[in-house]
Amino acid sequence: MEYGTPPASTSKRRFGPGALALVLVLGLAAGGGAAVLATRGHGDHGHATSAGPAEQGAQPAEQKPLYVCPMHPTITSDHPADCPICGMKLVKTAAQPGGVAAKGPRKVAFYRSPMDARQTSPTPRKDEMGMDYLPVYEDEAKGGAPVEGLATVDIDPQRQQLIGLRTAAVERGTVGATWRTVGKVAVDETRVHHVNIKVSGFAEQVFADYVGKPVRRGEPLFTIYSPDLLSVQQEYLLALRTRKALAGSGQGEASGDELVEAARQRLRLWDIPEGEIARLERTGTPTKTLTILSPMSGVVTKKDLVMGHRLNEGDMPYEITDLSSVWVLADAYESDLSRLKLGMTATLSLQAFPDRAFKGRVIFIDPVLDAKSRTAKVRLEFPNPTGELRPEMFGEVTLQAAARQGLRVPADAVIDSGTSKVVFVALGEGKFQPREVKLGVVSGDAVEVLSGLKQGEQVVTRANFLIDSESRLRASLSAMGGK
């Protein structure tokens, strides 16, 4: 029994849970040690081996986080902080391995204090508050832009999306074809007629009795009773009878012709129609009143007469205007004067007739500019046979000049500083360079570029004012800091 097989219960107690755990720990230790020995052995002999599963899944060296100010990219930090310039929270960007930019190392020109840009150092250091000096790279110190007071800026894609940056291509297209201005419908001054009176009297009947009434040439306006006019008619009849008497006495009509012609001429000077003179000669009876007829077709635009009104010599009781053709007065800026030519066509759009475009032409360009608005008055002539164009209407005038080809960019891309016109050109890899341009004519939402850009280049059309602010700030900091 001493040398026999142990009972089953005894065997189970020897290999219980504790024993199994001990065996497992010893096995893992042995395997790890073997792996270490194997790795060292291979390393000692300098042979390349394929990595095991654990080694294949190993990650590269831990990347340092990078925080950048959205408005001042030169302000960076490896931990969350506030920008010392504008106070904005630094935004976390794509981490760089070991703190080195993925595009390659950039040379540091000098270091600048984050609180005082005038304090610089050729080596890294801290200021009186314990803040690290910020590096200024060579490309930032040089500015890299041909525009004085501006510098090339770097904007990463994340920040571009944050500020809503957009670009557009410089393209070749039609420029100088049309441009718009505001116009006002006015009366054609050459089609206005004043009805004046050359003999005093009293208004008997008034036919054109309200302003705005249309009249035709030869229609009666009013009748006038004038004692002077009645006396002249009687003198004319007396001259006719005298001439006839002289002819009957054998002295001939020639002696009485001078008297008749003098009386007839006096009637003509008083604007008595030839038909009325012929009637007077035919009937031999003077009329009490004289009917004044309309000298032209048009509309009564002024009336200073009622029935029984006393009229004196030189009075103008009526003003008649022909509205079959009207003027449109528009303003042209100095930049548009070179394109204006007499006879060029134009269209007029009115809110009263949104589905119609009236055609006209330029008939006059004011040789003197208005001192206040700095514009020149342009007079256009528009036919108005139906009377739809009424004086004092306002509308949009579109002038059409000869079209030509040229480079153009959206008008939103241009920043006008007062002394120069600047656009920001996308150079790629997040770089935006300011460039001064010379502009030509404006055609709708596009503007012609005479110099400074090439076809196909990309210019910033949105958020360019933010880029302009940062570009000026960088240029100012570089000028203060020096090299």
Residue, then its C-alpha position, 0 to 999 in steps of 0.5 A: m500500500e505504501y508504494g501503490t498508486p495514490p487514491a484519486s482524491t489525493s491526486k486532485r488535491r495536488f493539481g488544484p486551482g492554485a497549482l494550475a495558476l503557478v504553472l501558467v505564470l511560470g510558462l509565461a515567464a519562460g516564454g517572455g524570457a525566450a522572446v527577449l533572448a531571441t530578440r537580443g540574439h538577432g540584434d547582436h548578429g545584425h540580421a533583420t527579422s520580421a516583427g511579431p504580432a505585438e511588434q507589427g501593431a506598435q505605434p510610432a513615437e507619440q506626437k506632440p499636440l499643437y495649439v494655434c491662434p485662429m487669427h495669429p498662426t505664429i502664436t503656437s503652444d503645446h498645451p491649451a492657452d489663450c492668444p497673448i495678442c487677441g485673447m482668443k482660445l488656441v485651436k488644436t491642429a493636426a499634431q506633428p511628430g516630435g514637434v516638427a512640421a510635416k512639410g519639413p523644418r523651417k529656419v528660425a530667423f529670431y525669437r520675439s516676445p509674445m507681449d512686446a514685439r520690439q523685444t527680440s532674441p537670436t536664441p530661445r529665452k523667457d521674458e520677465m513673466g516667464m513666457d517663452y519667446l515665440p519663433v519667427y521664421e525666415d519666410e515670415a520675417k521676409g514677408g514674401a510679398p511685393v506689396e508694401g505693408l503686407a506679408t504672405v500668410d499661411i493658413d491651414p485647411q482647418r482654419q480656412q474652413l473656419i473663416g469661410l475662405r473661398t477662391a475663384a480663378v482669374e479667367r478671360g472673358t467679355v469685359g466692358a460690354t454693359w454697365r448700369t446706372v440710374g435714370k430719370v424720365a424728363v420732358d424733352e425741352t425741345r418739344v415744349h411750346h408756350v402759347n403767348i398773347k400779343v394783344s390784350g383782351f378778355a377770355e370768352q370761351v375756354f376749350a382746353d380747360y384742364v392740365g393734362k388734356p391732350v390736344r392736336r395741332g390746330e384745335p381751339l384752345f380758347t377765344i379772346y375778345s379784344p377791342d384793339l383786335l376789332s379796331v385792326q379788323q375794321e382798319y383792314l376792311l377800310a383799306l380794302r374799300t379804299r383800294k376798291a374805290l380808287a380802282g373805280s375812280g380810274q386811279g388804279e389799285a396800286s395806290g391802295d395796295e400799300l394801305v391793304e398790305a400794311a393792315r394785313q401785316r398788322l393782323r399777321l403780327w398779332d398771330i391772326p391765322e391766314g384763314e381768318i384774314a381770308r374770311l374777313e376779306r371775303t365777308g367784310t364783317p369783323t368778328k368780335t372774338l378771335t379763336i386761338l389754336s394749338p400750335m402743336s400736338g401734345v399735352v397741356t402741362k400748364k394752364d393759367l386761364v379761366m373764362g373771363h380772365r383778363l389777358n395782357e400783352g405777353d401773357m402765356p396762358y398755356e404750355i403744351t408739351d409733346l411727349s411722343s419723345v422724352w429724355v432720360l437723364a442719367d449719371a455717369y462716373e468718371s471711370d465710365l466716361s471713356r466708354l461713353k459715345l454719342g449715339m450708343t444704344a441703351t435700354l431702360s427698365l421700369q418697375a411699372f413695366p417689369d416685362r418691357a425694355f425701352k430702347g434709346r440712344v445717347i444724344f448728349i454728354d455734359p462737358v462739366l462734372d457735378a462738383k458734389s456727386r463727381t458725375a457727368k449728366v448723360r442725356l438719352e432720347f427714348p421714343n414714347p408713342t404710347g405715352e407710357l414713359r411719364p416724366e419724373m419716373f425713375g428706372e435703371v439704364t443699361l448702357q451698351a458699349a463695344a465688347r472686348q476680351g480681357l482678364r477679369v475677377p469677381a469684384d469681391a476679390v479686390i480690396d480697395s485701400g484708397t491708394s491701391k487695389v490688392v488681391f490675395v493670390a493662393l500659392g498652394e500649401g496654405k500660402f496666400q500672397p498679396r498682390e497689387v493689381k491695376l483694374g479696368v472697367v466694371s461689368g456687373d459682378a466682375v472687374e477687368v484686370l489690366s495688370g498684376l494677375k495671370q489667367g488661371e491663378q486663384v484669388v480669394t473672394r471670401a474672408n479676404f478682409l480677415i487675411d488682409s488684417e493678418s497680413r498687415l499685422r505680420a508685416s508690422l511685426s516683422a518691421m518692428g522686430g527686424k532680423 
